[in-house]
Amino acid sequence: MVFDVLGKVLAASVTGPVNMGMKLLETIRDEADKELHPDESQIKEKLIALQTLLEAGQISEREYDVQEEKLIERWREIQKGKEA
């Protein structure tokens, strides 16, 4: 019985960090996927944030136009994908 408990403790000391590392990698993958393949709600959030930056004077009108066009193009791609 003592060896069973000791074995579980030792196994947990090895598998615990491995499991945490795997969870961290999964989180990084999920966040990268969101960034590379945003959905409509994320695009809307980015457009709002972009507008806020423009109004606060943190980006130029030109930079706003460039970023807005990229976001709108990505939104159009999502819409095309839904139609297919």
Summary of the structure (lengths in Angstrom):
residues: 84
radius of gyration: 22.5
end to end distance: 60.5
largest distance: 70.8
contacts: 173
relative contact order: 0.07
helix: 88%
strand: 0%
